[in-house]
Amino acid sequence: MKFDVRFVPSADEDLAHYHAREQKIILDAIEKFLEADANVESKRRRQLRPNPLAPWELRIGDYRVFYEINPGTLVRVLAVGHKAHNNLLIRGERLEI
């Protein structure tokens, strides 16, 4: 199934926190893994336990893209972060999920 991927404004700001090369890696992975089958769990995509951030996570190496799937075919990217050991960093700040 084909999905339309949109960023919420705060996720755009999260992405802008990274260098251009990192942004390209993240955006390429979003295009590859979320525009099709965003609602199917895989090695890279998984549904999360209930949390205040997002219901789904896309893993791209050490980067994490948190998203939700709205009714129909809309994927909303809610946050973009970086995993360092057991810490999730969004815009350089540690976040608990």
C-alpha positions, 0 to 999 in steps of 0.5 A: 500500500502506498502512503503519503508521508508528511512532517509535523513542524516540530519533526522538520525542526528535529531533522534540521538539527542534523547535517545535510549528509545525515538528513539525506540518509534519513529522508532516503530511508523515509522514502524507502521504508515509509512510503510503502507498507508503513503499517507492516512491522519489519526489522526496521519498522515496529509498533511501540508500546503506548508512549507520549511520543509516537505509536511507530518507530523506523530504525535507520542505523542510530537514527530513529523516526517516530511516526503515526498512521492516520486513517487512510494512507497518511503517515505523519512523522512526529519526531526524528532522533538519534539513539546513543547506547540506551539514550534517545536524543532529540535535538541533542536533548535526552528523551524517555519513551 
